[in-house]
Amino acid sequence: METTIRHKGPHLGLLATLFMLLFITGLCFVISLTGVPPYYPGPWESASTILQYFHNQRDDVLMCAFFQFCSAIPLGIFTASVVSRMGFLGSNAAGKHIALFGGFTAAVNLILSSFLLWVMTVPELSAYDQVIHTLYYLVFIIGGVGYSVLLGLLIAGIAVTSLFMKTLPKWMAIAGIILALVGELSCLSMIFPKLLPLIPLIRFPGFIWLVLVGFKMPKSAR
């Protein structure tokens, strides 16, 4: 006689949605939808442009740092919960551990980059241009390339495991593998700056994919 049992844990879909909303809320303080300055400068901008932004937009940067730090919390809880769910559904493969590593370290990178952003808003440091400039590139590499590669590992671990276990629709699993590949390739932007668009290409579709996983992954097993 078969018995259906449910996995006990927080709702994956709500966690992924909260992560996405908090992260995007932080971005809203530092982007410009019209393309008119001021907006968060890219690494291709001149040193004077970067420094001027952080001197003049300290409050916006502070709010961005706050919300991005907050977004790391649901990402970490989502990671722990989705790995637990995969184990509950019967996965003994390495994929769930790869997802655990990717998700936790992506959350840590978000925390580190948001803390560094906060440091850049300290008024006493505003006179030290070289310090601000150095911290800017640390934020970029940790919260940009570092985060994207590790998010790709989280997605890869979930997608590949789900493809073999058939716990997600096949199209979702394949889309996840493609996203994960984009995430891993984004590390090449460290050598070839023209590949920087790979970072938002994994980040924003990755939000949607994780939300779909949260609502589609089975909650019960026989």
N, CA and C atoms as a LAMMPS dump frame, in Angstrom:
ITEM: TIMESTEP
0
ITEM: NUMBER OF ATOMS
666
ITEM: BOX BOUNDS ff ff ff
-5.0000000000000000e+02 5.0000000000000000e+02
-5.0000000000000000e+02 5.0000000000000000e+02
-5.0000000000000000e+02 5.0000000000000000e+02
ITEM: ATOMS id mol type element x y z
1 1 1 N 0.848 -1.193 0
2 1 2 C 0 0 0
3 1 3 C 0.887 1.249 0
4 2 1 N 0.651 2.152 -0.956
5 2 2 C 1.453 3.356 -1.077
6 2 3 C 0.894 4.474 -0.218
7 3 1 N 1.78 5.26 0.342
8 3 2 C 1.395 6.418 1.141
9 3 3 C 2.063 7.656 0.576
10 4 1 N 1.292 8.712 0.405
11 4 2 C 1.839 9.975 -0.089
12 4 3 C 2.29 10.828 1.085
13 5 1 N 3.54 11.276 1.038
14 5 2 C 4.066 12.132 2.09
15 5 3 C 4.531 13.452 1.484
16 6 1 N 4.409 14.53 2.263
17 6 2 C 4.774 15.862 1.791
18 6 3 C 6.084 16.314 2.418
19 7 1 N 6.847 17.041 1.641
20 7 2 C 8.095 17.598 2.139
21 7 3 C 7.792 18.768 3.06
22 8 1 N 8.433 18.798 4.195
23 8 2 C 8.229 19.88 5.152
24 8 3 C 9.315 20.934 4.978
25 9 1 N 8.879 22.133 4.707
26 9 2 C 9.827 23.222 4.504
27 9 3 C 9.116 24.441 3.974
28 10 1 N 9.815 25.579 3.884
29 10 2 C 9.191 26.807 3.365
30 10 3 C 8.828 26.669 1.894
31 11 1 N 7.93 27.526 1.439
32 11 2 C 7.469 27.489 0.053
33 11 3 C 8.567 28.004 -0.87
34 12 1 N 9.037 27.139 -1.759
35 12 2 C 10.154 27.513 -2.638
36 12 3 C 9.796 28.669 -3.562
37 13 1 N 8.59 28.669 -4.081
38 13 2 C 8.187 29.723 -5.005
39 13 3 C 8.159 31.089 -4.354
40 14 1 N 7.67 31.146 -3.117
41 14 2 C 7.623 32.426 -2.403
42 14 3 C 9.019 32.914 -2.048
43 15 1 N 9.901 31.989 -1.673
44 15 2 C 11.282 32.375 -1.365
45 15 3 C 11.978 32.95 -2.594
46 16 1 N 11.835 32.259 -3.747
47 16 2 C 12.475 32.732 -4.974
48 16 3 C 11.904 34.081 -5.4
49 17 1 N 10.591 34.26 -5.229
50 17 2 C 9.953 35.539 -5.578
51 17 3 C 10.451 36.655 -4.676
52 18 1 N 10.576 36.376 -3.376
53 18 2 C 11.078 37.38 -2.44
54 18 3 C 12.514 37.765 -2.769
55 19 1 N 13.332 36.768 -3.089
56 19 2 C 14.714 37.033 -3.506
57 19 3 C 14.749 37.961 -4.709
58 20 1 N 13.95 37.659 -5.718
59 20 2 C 13.919 38.462 -6.935
60 20 3 C 13.466 39.888 -6.656
61 21 1 N 12.391 40.042 -5.876
62 21 2 C 11.843 41.37 -5.615
63 21 3 C 12.805 42.24 -4.813
64 22 1 N 13.449 41.651 -3.804
65 22 2 C 14.399 42.422 -3.001
66 22 3 C 15.603 42.86 -3.831
67 23 1 N 16.105 41.945 -4.666
68 23 2 C 17.27 42.27 -5.49
69 23 3 C 16.93 43.384 -6.473
70 24 1 N 15.794 43.263 -7.154
71 24 2 C 15.408 44.258 -8.148
72 24 3 C 15.085 45.595 -7.492
73 25 1 N 14.506 45.557 -6.29
74 25 2 C 14.247 46.805 -5.564
75 25 3 C 15.549 47.552 -5.314
76 26 1 N 16.593 46.824 -4.92
77 26 2 C 17.887 47.456 -4.727
78 26 3 C 18.419 48.086 -5.996
79 27 1 N 18.245 47.382 -7.121
80 27 2 C 18.725 47.915 -8.396
81 27 3 C 17.992 49.186 -8.801
82 28 1 N 16.7 49.284 -8.425
83 28 2 C 15.905 50.446 -8.831
84 28 3 C 16.485 51.76 -8.321
85 29 1 N 17.277 51.71 -7.254
86 29 2 C 17.873 52.929 -6.71
87 29 3 C 19.09 53.396 -7.509
88 30 1 N 19.671 52.504 -8.311
89 30 2 C 20.942 52.863 -8.96
90 30 3 C 20.903 52.745 -10.485
91 31 1 N 19.735 52.46 -11.053
92 31 2 C 19.647 52.391 -12.506
93 31 3 C 18.778 53.528 -13.018
94 32 1 N 18.861 53.772 -14.304
95 32 2 C 18.031 54.779 -14.95
96 32 3 C 17.317 54.122 -16.123
97 33 1 N 15.994 54.063 -16.061
98 33 2 C 15.229 53.426 -17.125
99 33 3 C 15.271 54.242 -18.411
100 34 1 N 15.553 55.519 -18.299
101 34 2 C 15.601 56.386 -19.483
102 34 3 C 16.998 56.471 -20.078
103 35 1 N 17.98 55.942 -19.353
104 35 2 C 19.35 56.025 -19.837
105 35 3 C 20.01 57.362 -19.569
106 36 1 N 19.323 58.217 -18.816
107 36 2 C 19.861 59.538 -18.497
108 36 3 C 20.542 59.474 -17.125
109 37 1 N 21.777 59.971 -16.996
110 37 2 C 22.457 59.96 -15.695
111 37 3 C 21.639 60.738 -14.659
112 38 1 N 21.846 60.432 -13.352
113 38 2 C 22.866 59.512 -12.834
114 38 3 C 22.39 58.061 -12.815
115 39 1 N 23.287 57.156 -13.07
116 39 2 C 23.032 55.725 -12.936
117 39 3 C 24.356 55.045 -12.594
118 40 1 N 24.234 53.84 -12.033
119 40 2 C 25.419 53.121 -11.56
120 40 3 C 26.401 52.934 -12.715
121 41 1 N 27.631 53.389 -12.582
122 41 2 C 28.577 53.332 -13.699
123 41 3 C 29.103 51.922 -13.939
124 42 1 N 29.344 51.608 -15.202
125 42 2 C 29.949 50.335 -15.554
126 42 3 C 31.455 50.412 -15.457
127 43 1 N 32.128 49.267 -15.465
128 43 2 C 33.591 49.264 -15.33
129 43 3 C 34.315 49.885 -16.513
130 44 1 N 33.587 50.136 -17.589
131 44 2 C 34.199 50.772 -18.76
132 44 3 C 34.217 52.303 -18.621
133 45 1 N 33.523 52.833 -17.594
134 45 2 C 33.474 54.28 -17.399
135 45 3 C 34.824 54.787 -16.879
136 46 1 N 35.051 56.064 -17.06
137 46 2 C 36.295 56.672 -16.577
138 46 3 C 36.298 56.733 -15.054
139 47 1 N 37.488 56.836 -14.495
140 47 2 C 37.621 56.904 -13.035
141 47 3 C 36.867 58.114 -12.474
142 48 1 N 36.909 59.218 -13.174
143 48 2 C 36.225 60.428 -12.689
144 48 3 C 34.708 60.237 -12.655
145 49 1 N 34.162 59.534 -13.651
146 49 2 C 32.719 59.275 -13.693
147 49 3 C 32.301 58.379 -12.529
148 50 1 N 33.095 57.34 -12.274
149 50 2 C 32.801 56.416 -11.171
150 50 3 C 32.841 57.15 -9.838
151 51 1 N 33.888 57.931 -9.622
152 51 2 C 34.043 58.631 -8.355
153 51 3 C 32.947 59.68 -8.159
154 52 1 N 32.602 60.38 -9.21
155 52 2 C 31.562 61.402 -9.115
156 52 3 C 30.222 60.782 -8.718
157 53 1 N 29.932 59.596 -9.26
158 53 2 C 28.661 58.935 -8.923
159 53 3 C 28.617 58.602 -7.432
160 54 1 N 29.666 58.022 -6.92
161 54 2 C 29.648 57.606 -5.518
162 54 3 C 29.75 58.787 -4.549
163 55 1 N 30.285 59.903 -5.011
164 55 2 C 30.292 61.101 -4.183
165 55 3 C 28.897 61.725 -4.1
166 56 1 N 28.166 61.687 -5.222
167 56 2 C 26.893 62.414 -5.313
168 56 3 C 25.661 61.571 -5.015
169 57 1 N 25.764 60.255 -5.156
170 57 2 C 24.585 59.393 -5.018
171 57 3 C 24.741 58.428 -3.833
172 58 1 N 25.271 58.929 -2.749
173 58 2 C 25.571 58.071 -1.598
174 58 3 C 24.305 57.406 -1.042
175 59 1 N 23.214 58.136 -0.957
176 59 2 C 21.979 57.576 -0.389
177 59 3 C 21.417 56.458 -1.26
178 60 1 N 21.482 56.633 -2.58
179 60 2 C 20.982 55.594 -3.493
180 60 3 C 21.823 54.318 -3.377
181 61 1 N 23.13 54.489 -3.29
182 61 2 C 24.015 53.334 -3.15
183 61 3 C 23.747 52.615 -1.832
184 62 1 N 23.497 53.388 -0.776
185 62 2 C 23.197 52.795 0.532
186 62 3 C 21.939 51.938 0.472
187 63 1 N 20.876 52.431 -0.175
188 63 2 C 19.631 51.665 -0.279
189 63 3 C 19.822 50.417 -1.131
190 64 1 N 20.621 50.538 -2.189
191 64 2 C 20.927 49.373 -3.021
192 64 3 C 21.647 48.316 -2.195
193 65 1 N 22.639 48.735 -1.413
194 65 2 C 23.382 47.795 -0.578
195 65 3 C 22.456 47.113 0.429
196 66 1 N 21.539 47.874 1.032
197 66 2 C 20.617 47.311 2.026
198 66 3 C 19.731 46.229 1.409
199 67 1 N 19.104 46.538 0.283
200 67 2 C 18.165 45.577 -0.31
201 67 3 C 18.888 44.362 -0.899
202 68 1 N 20.085 44.56 -1.418
203 68 2 C 20.805 43.408 -1.949
204 68 3 C 21.297 42.507 -0.822
205 69 1 N 21.673 43.102 0.3
206 69 2 C 21.995 42.269 1.461
207 69 3 C 20.77 41.461 1.896
208 70 1 N 19.624 42.128 1.971
209 70 2 C 18.394 41.434 2.366
210 70 3 C 18.045 40.31 1.394
211 71 1 N 18.328 40.498 0.101
212 71 2 C 17.98 39.473 -0.897
213 71 3 C 18.797 38.198 -0.722
214 72 1 N 19.989 38.322 -0.122
215 72 2 C 20.838 37.139 0.065
216 72 3 C 20.222 36.149 1.045
217 73 1 N 19.393 36.631 1.963
218 73 2 C 18.804 35.758 2.979
219 73 3 C 17.814 34.771 2.359
220 74 1 N 16.799 35.228 1.599
221 74 2 C 15.924 34.257 0.958
222 74 3 C 16.633 33.369 -0.064
223 75 1 N 17.706 33.874 -0.701
224 75 2 C 18.464 33.027 -1.627
225 75 3 C 19.102 31.869 -0.876
226 76 1 N 19.705 32.147 0.284
227 76 2 C 20.314 31.082 1.073
228 76 3 C 19.284 30.083 1.576
229 77 1 N 18.129 30.584 2.038
230 77 2 C 17.076 29.686 2.528
231 77 3 C 16.495 28.873 1.381
232 78 1 N 16.327 29.513 0.21
233 78 2 C 15.842 28.783 -0.966
234 78 3 C 16.801 27.65 -1.316
235 79 1 N 18.098 27.94 -1.296
236 79 2 C 19.096 26.931 -1.634
237 79 3 C 19.002 25.734 -0.696
238 80 1 N 18.979 26.002 0.604
239 80 2 C 18.886 24.914 1.578
240 80 3 C 17.604 24.112 1.378
241 81 1 N 16.511 24.813 1.104
242 81 2 C 15.211 24.154 0.982
243 81 3 C 15.092 23.335 -0.303
244 82 1 N 15.605 23.874 -1.423
245 82 2 C 15.477 23.141 -2.68
246 82 3 C 16.379 21.913 -2.687
247 83 1 N 17.541 21.999 -2.049
248 83 2 C 18.42 20.827 -1.943
249 83 3 C 17.773 19.776 -1.047
250 84 1 N 17.146 20.208 0.036
251 84 2 C 16.408 19.28 0.893
252 84 3 C 15.271 18.628 0.12
253 85 1 N 14.567 19.407 -0.712
254 85 2 C 13.457 18.873 -1.511
255 85 3 C 13.964 17.828 -2.497
256 86 1 N 15.103 18.086 -3.143
257 86 2 C 15.635 17.118 -4.1
258 86 3 C 16.009 15.811 -3.408
259 87 1 N 16.585 15.914 -2.211
260 87 2 C 16.889 14.709 -1.461
261 87 3 C 15.63 13.971 -1.054
262 88 1 N 14.593 14.7 -0.662
263 88 2 C 13.312 14.111 -0.295
264 88 3 C 12.701 13.355 -1.469
265 89 1 N 12.88 13.9 -2.678
266 89 2 C 12.318 13.26 -3.868
267 89 3 C 13.149 12.077 -4.357
268 90 1 N 14.287 11.835 -3.702
269 90 2 C 15.045 10.625 -3.992
270 90 3 C 16.393 10.828 -4.638
271 91 1 N 16.876 12.066 -4.728
272 91 2 C 18.156 12.303 -5.388
273 91 3 C 19.315 11.944 -4.465
274 92 1 N 20.198 11.086 -4.965
275 92 2 C 21.446 10.772 -4.272
276 92 3 C 22.65 11.184 -5.108
277 93 1 N 22.39 11.948 -6.176
278 93 2 C 23.446 12.342 -7.11
279 93 3 C 24.199 13.558 -6.589
280 94 1 N 25.316 13.838 -7.252
281 94 2 C 26.152 14.977 -6.844
282 94 3 C 25.496 16.309 -7.164
283 95 1 N 24.501 16.299 -8.054
284 95 2 C 23.883 17.547 -8.5
285 95 3 C 23.346 18.394 -7.369
286 96 1 N 22.722 17.769 -6.384
287 96 2 C 22.144 18.562 -5.295
288 96 3 C 23.236 19.22 -4.449
289 97 1 N 24.393 18.576 -4.34
290 97 2 C 25.497 19.169 -3.581
291 97 3 C 26.152 20.302 -4.365
292 98 1 N 26.177 20.171 -5.7
293 98 2 C 26.664 21.263 -6.548
294 98 3 C 25.74 22.476 -6.402
295 99 1 N 24.43 22.21 -6.386
296 99 2 C 23.46 23.288 -6.189
297 99 3 C 23.653 23.951 -4.829
298 100 1 N 23.911 23.144 -3.807
299 100 2 C 24.116 23.673 -2.457
300 100 3 C 25.332 24.594 -2.418
301 101 1 N 26.435 24.141 -3.017
302 101 2 C 27.647 24.962 -3.065
303 101 3 C 27.395 26.259 -3.828
304 102 1 N 26.774 26.139 -5.012
305 102 2 C 26.54 27.325 -5.833
306 102 3 C 25.629 28.327 -5.162
307 103 1 N 24.525 27.848 -4.59
308 103 2 C 23.564 28.754 -3.971
309 103 3 C 24.103 29.447 -2.737
310 104 1 N 24.775 28.686 -1.872
311 104 2 C 25.318 29.285 -0.647
312 104 3 C 26.409 30.3 -0.958
313 105 1 N 27.31 29.96 -1.878
314 105 2 C 28.397 30.888 -2.181
315 105 3 C 27.898 32.105 -2.968
316 106 1 N 26.845 31.927 -3.784
317 106 2 C 26.239 33.085 -4.453
318 106 3 C 25.645 34.028 -3.409
319 107 1 N 24.993 33.464 -2.39
320 107 2 C 24.432 34.294 -1.316
321 107 3 C 25.545 35.013 -0.549
322 108 1 N 26.64 34.308 -0.276
323 108 2 C 27.769 34.928 0.422
324 108 3 C 28.356 36.061 -0.417
325 109 1 N 28.458 35.852 -1.73
326 109 2 C 28.981 36.908 -2.603
327 109 3 C 28.077 38.142 -2.582
328 110 1 N 26.76 37.906 -2.551
329 110 2 C 25.829 39.029 -2.455
330 110 3 C 26.048 39.804 -1.159
331 111 1 N 26.232 39.073 -0.063
332 111 2 C 26.462 39.714 1.234
333 111 3 C 27.759 40.521 1.205
334 112 1 N 28.831 39.928 0.684
335 112 2 C 30.12 40.622 0.64
336 112 3 C 30.049 41.882 -0.232
337 113 1 N 29.438 41.758 -1.403
338 113 2 C 29.373 42.911 -2.303
339 113 3 C 28.505 44.019 -1.708
340 114 1 N 27.418 43.658 -1.026
341 114 2 C 26.568 44.68 -0.409
342 114 3 C 27.28 45.344 0.769
343 115 1 N 28.072 44.586 1.521
344 115 2 C 28.841 45.18 2.623
345 115 3 C 29.883 46.157 2.088
346 116 1 N 30.539 45.779 0.987
347 116 2 C 31.529 46.685 0.396
348 116 3 C 30.864 47.953 -0.139
349 117 1 N 29.672 47.795 -0.724
350 117 2 C 28.921 48.974 -1.171
351 117 3 C 28.618 49.894 0.003
352 118 1 N 28.232 49.297 1.122
353 118 2 C 27.933 50.098 2.317
354 118 3 C 29.174 50.877 2.76
355 119 1 N 30.319 50.202 2.746
356 119 2 C 31.561 50.874 3.138
357 119 3 C 31.818 52.086 2.245
358 120 1 N 31.48 51.963 0.959
359 120 2 C 31.715 53.07 0.03
360 120 3 C 30.843 54.277 0.324
361 121 1 N 29.772 54.099 1.112
362 121 2 C 28.888 55.22 1.428
363 121 3 C 29.304 55.952 2.706
364 122 1 N 30.31 55.451 3.404
365 122 2 C 30.756 56.093 4.64
366 122 3 C 31.354 57.464 4.304
367 123 1 N 30.802 58.55 4.844
368 123 2 C 31.264 59.899 4.464
369 123 3 C 32.76 60.123 4.686
370 124 1 N 33.299 59.521 5.726
371 124 2 C 34.713 59.729 6.038
372 124 3 C 35.637 59.19 4.957
373 125 1 N 35.13 58.285 4.111
374 125 2 C 35.969 57.715 3.051
375 125 3 C 35.867 58.494 1.738
376 126 1 N 34.942 59.438 1.678
377 126 2 C 34.696 60.118 0.402
378 126 3 C 35.911 60.891 -0.101
379 127 1 N 36.803 61.256 0.805
380 127 2 C 37.993 62.011 0.394
381 127 3 C 39.08 61.116 -0.178
382 128 1 N 38.933 59.807 -0.007
383 128 2 C 39.959 58.861 -0.46
384 128 3 C 39.527 58.229 -1.786
385 129 1 N 39.78 58.938 -2.856
386 129 2 C 39.321 58.499 -4.174
387 129 3 C 39.863 57.122 -4.547
388 130 1 N 41.108 56.879 -4.23
389 130 2 C 41.716 55.604 -4.617
390 130 3 C 41.052 54.434 -3.892
391 131 1 N 40.675 54.654 -2.642
392 131 2 C 39.987 53.606 -1.886
393 131 3 C 38.623 53.307 -2.51
394 132 1 N 37.873 54.362 -2.818
395 132 2 C 36.552 54.194 -3.437
396 132 3 C 36.678 53.461 -4.766
397 133 1 N 37.665 53.829 -5.553
398 133 2 C 37.873 53.216 -6.858
399 133 3 C 38.213 51.737 -6.713
400 134 1 N 39.048 51.393 -5.753
401 134 2 C 39.42 50.001 -5.514
402 134 3 C 38.219 49.182 -5.052
403 135 1 N 37.454 49.744 -4.114
404 135 2 C 36.271 49.046 -3.617
405 135 3 C 35.25 48.826 -4.729
406 136 1 N 35.149 49.781 -5.636
407 136 2 C 34.212 49.648 -6.76
408 136 3 C 34.501 48.388 -7.567
409 137 1 N 35.777 48.172 -7.897
410 137 2 C 36.117 46.994 -8.701
411 137 3 C 35.971 45.702 -7.902
412 138 1 N 36.175 45.758 -6.595
413 138 2 C 35.93 44.578 -5.759
414 138 3 C 34.445 44.222 -5.77
415 139 1 N 33.604 45.229 -5.65
416 139 2 C 32.154 44.998 -5.713
417 139 3 C 31.774 44.386 -7.052
418 140 1 N 32.363 44.907 -8.114
419 140 2 C 32.013 44.418 -9.439
420 140 3 C 32.403 42.957 -9.623
421 141 1 N 33.605 42.59 -9.219
422 141 2 C 34.06 41.225 -9.471
423 141 3 C 33.342 40.222 -8.562
424 142 1 N 33.055 40.626 -7.309
425 142 2 C 32.387 39.717 -6.378
426 142 3 C 30.898 39.606 -6.699
427 143 1 N 30.248 40.761 -6.879
428 143 2 C 28.807 40.753 -7.114
429 143 3 C 28.412 40.602 -8.563
430 144 1 N 29.379 40.697 -9.469
431 144 2 C 29.085 40.536 -10.889
432 144 3 C 29.478 39.162 -11.391
433 145 1 N 30.744 39.016 -11.746
434 145 2 C 31.237 37.738 -12.279
435 145 3 C 31.094 36.615 -11.249
436 146 1 N 31.554 36.877 -10.016
437 146 2 C 31.506 35.837 -8.994
438 146 3 C 30.101 35.344 -8.747
439 147 1 N 29.174 36.274 -8.59
440 147 2 C 27.776 35.901 -8.34
441 147 3 C 27.19 35.125 -9.522
442 148 1 N 27.453 35.566 -10.738
443 148 2 C 26.862 34.941 -11.929
444 148 3 C 27.328 33.499 -12.109
445 149 1 N 28.616 33.261 -11.925
446 149 2 C 29.15 31.905 -12.07
447 149 3 C 28.538 30.977 -11.024
448 150 1 N 28.429 31.453 -9.795
449 150 2 C 27.915 30.616 -8.714
450 150 3 C 26.41 30.408 -8.821
451 151 1 N 25.687 31.431 -9.29
452 151 2 C 24.258 31.242 -9.556
453 151 3 C 24.066 30.181 -10.636
454 152 1 N 24.977 30.191 -11.635
455 152 2 C 24.931 29.169 -12.677
456 152 3 C 25.099 27.77 -12.114
457 153 1 N 25.956 27.616 -11.102
458 153 2 C 26.128 26.303 -10.472
459 153 3 C 24.871 25.875 -9.733
460 154 1 N 24.21 26.813 -9.045
461 154 2 C 22.941 26.494 -8.381
462 154 3 C 21.914 26.003 -9.395
463 155 1 N 21.793 26.734 -10.494
464 155 2 C 20.819 26.368 -11.525
465 155 3 C 21.197 25.042 -12.17
466 156 1 N 22.492 24.835 -12.438
467 156 2 C 22.945 23.591 -13.066
468 156 3 C 22.628 22.391 -12.186
469 157 1 N 22.914 22.508 -10.881
470 157 2 C 22.652 21.394 -9.983
471 157 3 C 21.194 21.003 -9.943
472 158 1 N 20.309 22.016 -9.947
473 158 2 C 18.869 21.738 -9.938
474 158 3 C 18.424 21.176 -11.281
475 159 1 N 18.873 21.808 -12.378
476 159 2 C 18.384 21.451 -13.711
477 159 3 C 18.809 20.048 -14.125
478 160 1 N 20.073 19.722 -13.96
479 160 2 C 20.561 18.407 -14.391
480 160 3 C 19.922 17.3 -13.554
481 161 1 N 19.843 17.517 -12.243
482 161 2 C 19.21 16.516 -11.374
483 161 3 C 17.749 16.328 -11.752
484 162 1 N 17.053 17.434 -12.003
485 162 2 C 15.632 17.358 -12.339
486 162 3 C 15.405 16.72 -13.706
487 163 1 N 16.357 16.9 -14.62
488 163 2 C 16.218 16.297 -15.944
489 163 3 C 16.225 14.776 -15.843
490 164 1 N 17.124 14.237 -15.027
491 164 2 C 17.212 12.78 -14.886
492 164 3 C 16.101 12.217 -14.011
493 165 1 N 15.69 12.971 -13.002
494 165 2 C 14.646 12.486 -12.104
495 165 3 C 13.234 12.81 -12.602
496 166 1 N 13.154 13.67 -13.618
497 166 2 C 11.875 14.095 -14.188
498 166 3 C 10.985 14.773 -13.144
499 167 1 N 11.61 15.578 -12.288
500 167 2 C 10.851 16.306 -11.278
501 167 3 C 10.45 17.702 -11.757
502 168 1 N 10.949 18.104 -12.92
503 168 2 C 10.549 19.351 -13.556
504 168 3 C 10.223 19.056 -15.014
505 169 1 N 9.38 19.88 -15.649
506 169 2 C 9.147 19.701 -17.082
507 169 3 C 10.467 19.711 -17.852
508 170 1 N 10.539 18.912 -18.882
509 170 2 C 11.793 18.765 -19.623
510 170 3 C 12.293 20.101 -20.166
511 171 1 N 11.367 20.928 -20.668
512 171 2 C 11.785 22.214 -21.23
513 171 3 C 12.41 23.11 -20.17
514 172 1 N 11.897 23.02 -18.937
515 172 2 C 12.465 23.828 -17.859
516 172 3 C 13.868 23.372 -17.498
517 173 1 N 14.061 22.061 -17.45
518 173 2 C 15.375 21.522 -17.12
519 173 3 C 16.395 21.912 -18.188
520 174 1 N 16.01 21.81 -19.46
521 174 2 C 16.93 22.162 -20.548
522 174 3 C 17.226 23.66 -20.534
523 175 1 N 16.184 24.472 -20.295
524 175 2 C 16.407 25.923 -20.196
525 175 3 C 17.361 26.24 -19.05
526 176 1 N 17.241 25.51 -17.945
527 176 2 C 18.138 25.715 -16.813
528 176 3 C 19.577 25.378 -17.159
529 177 1 N 19.765 24.306 -17.908
530 177 2 C 21.126 23.922 -18.305
531 177 3 C 21.746 24.994 -19.21
532 178 1 N 20.939 25.556 -20.104
533 178 2 C 21.434 26.624 -20.985
534 178 3 C 21.804 27.867 -20.161
535 179 1 N 20.926 28.223 -19.216
536 179 2 C 21.219 29.367 -18.342
537 179 3 C 22.5 29.134 -17.542
538 180 1 N 22.639 27.915 -17.025
539 180 2 C 23.828 27.588 -16.24
540 180 3 C 25.094 27.724 -17.085
541 181 1 N 25.014 27.295 -18.337
542 181 2 C 26.159 27.415 -19.235
543 181 3 C 26.526 28.877 -19.457
544 182 1 N 25.51 29.734 -19.623
545 182 2 C 25.758 31.17 -19.772
546 182 3 C 26.451 31.71 -18.524
547 183 1 N 25.984 31.252 -17.346
548 183 2 C 26.585 31.697 -16.098
549 183 3 C 28.051 31.33 -15.99
550 184 1 N 28.372 30.114 -16.391
551 184 2 C 29.779 29.689 -16.311
552 184 3 C 30.64 30.438 -17.325
553 185 1 N 30.085 30.686 -18.505
554 185 2 C 30.847 31.407 -19.532
555 185 3 C 31.065 32.867 -19.167
556 186 1 N 30.234 33.396 -18.251
557 186 2 C 30.381 34.801 -17.876
558 186 3 C 31.737 35.08 -17.23
559 187 1 N 32.406 34.028 -16.726
560 187 2 C 33.738 34.239 -16.132
561 187 3 C 34.747 34.706 -17.183
562 188 1 N 34.463 34.431 -18.462
563 188 2 C 35.376 34.861 -19.524
564 188 3 C 35.432 36.377 -19.657
565 189 1 N 34.425 37.069 -19.081
566 189 2 C 34.435 38.531 -19.154
567 189 3 C 35.595 39.121 -18.361
568 190 1 N 36.202 38.317 -17.48
569 190 2 C 37.397 38.783 -16.774
570 190 3 C 38.553 38.979 -17.741
571 191 1 N 38.552 38.217 -18.838
572 191 2 C 39.613 38.3 -19.844
573 191 3 C 39.151 39.099 -21.053
574 192 1 N 37.886 38.888 -21.435
575 192 2 C 37.325 39.558 -22.606
576 192 3 C 36.161 40.45 -22.156
577 193 1 N 36.401 41.727 -21.901
578 193 2 C 35.356 42.625 -21.378
579 193 3 C 34.103 42.702 -22.249
580 194 1 N 34.226 42.388 -23.535
581 194 2 C 33.059 42.458 -24.411
582 194 3 C 32.007 41.4 -24.067
583 195 1 N 32.385 40.437 -23.227
584 195 2 C 31.438 39.393 -22.808
585 195 3 C 30.684 39.765 -21.54
586 196 1 N 30.824 41.008 -21.072
587 196 2 C 30.119 41.449 -19.868
588 196 3 C 28.595 41.281 -19.954
589 197 1 N 27.965 41.399 -21.144
590 197 2 C 26.512 41.192 -21.209
591 197 3 C 26.06 39.799 -20.766
592 198 1 N 26.98 38.841 -20.663
593 198 2 C 26.592 37.512 -20.175
594 198 3 C 26.143 37.567 -18.712
595 199 1 N 26.613 38.563 -17.967
596 199 2 C 26.257 38.652 -16.548
597 199 3 C 24.765 38.935 -16.364
598 200 1 N 24.202 39.994 -16.965
599 200 2 C 22.745 40.17 -16.837
600 200 3 C 21.952 39.087 -17.544
601 201 1 N 22.576 38.398 -18.522
602 201 2 C 21.871 37.355 -19.26
603 201 3 C 21.61 36.125 -18.392
604 202 1 N 22.427 35.904 -17.376
605 202 2 C 22.161 34.824 -16.419
606 202 3 C 21.374 35.364 -15.224
607 203 1 N 21.632 36.605 -14.838
608 203 2 C 21.027 37.143 -13.617
609 203 3 C 19.511 37.272 -13.727
610 204 1 N 19.002 37.959 -14.733
611 204 2 C 17.571 38.261 -14.783
612 204 3 C 16.722 37.073 -15.253
613 205 1 N 17.091 36.354 -16.32
614 205 2 C 16.349 35.127 -16.611
615 205 3 C 16.474 34.101 -15.489
616 206 1 N 17.609 34.139 -14.77
617 206 2 C 17.789 33.223 -13.642
618 206 3 C 16.761 33.447 -12.551
619 207 1 N 16.389 34.714 -12.302
620 207 2 C 15.331 35.009 -11.337
621 207 3 C 14.043 34.26 -11.708
622 208 1 N 13.632 34.422 -12.967
623 208 2 C 12.379 33.822 -13.42
624 208 3 C 12.46 32.304 -13.326
625 209 1 N 13.602 31.737 -13.703
626 209 2 C 13.739 30.273 -13.688
627 209 3 C 13.626 29.744 -12.267
628 210 1 N 14.253 30.392 -11.311
629 210 2 C 14.18 29.932 -9.919
630 210 3 C 12.754 30.041 -9.379
631 211 1 N 12.041 31.096 -9.759
632 211 2 C 10.643 31.233 -9.333
633 211 3 C 9.812 30.089 -9.9
634 212 1 N 10.004 29.771 -11.186
635 212 2 C 9.271 28.666 -11.797
636 212 3 C 9.596 27.342 -11.115
637 213 1 N 10.865 27.135 -10.792
638 213 2 C 11.256 25.918 -10.066
639 213 3 C 10.516 25.836 -8.739
640 214 1 N 10.447 26.97 -8.046
641 214 2 C 9.794 26.991 -6.743
642 214 3 C 8.337 26.584 -6.788
643 215 1 N 7.672 26.91 -7.896
644 215 2 C 6.252 26.576 -8.007
645 215 3 C 6.006 25.234 -8.702
646 216 1 N 6.995 24.752 -9.464
647 216 2 C 6.791 23.53 -10.248
648 216 3 C 7.347 22.266 -9.598
649 217 1 N 8.368 22.387 -8.777
650 217 2 C 8.975 21.184 -8.196
651 217 3 C 7.978 20.488 -7.265
652 218 1 N 7.807 19.177 -7.397
653 218 2 C 6.817 18.456 -6.572
654 218 3 C 7.085 18.602 -5.079
655 219 1 N 5.996 18.672 -4.317
656 219 2 C 6.104 18.809 -2.862
657 219 3 C 5.903 17.482 -2.142
658 220 1 N 5.413 16.478 -2.869
659 220 2 C 5.103 15.214 -2.216
660 220 3 C 5.689 14.044 -3
661 221 1 N 5.822 12.914 -2.353
662 221 2 C 6.366 11.71 -2.967
663 221 3 C 5.661 10.498 -2.392
664 222 1 N 5.738 9.403 -3.155
665 222 2 C 5.126 8.145 -2.704
666 222 3 C 6.202 7.226 -2.157
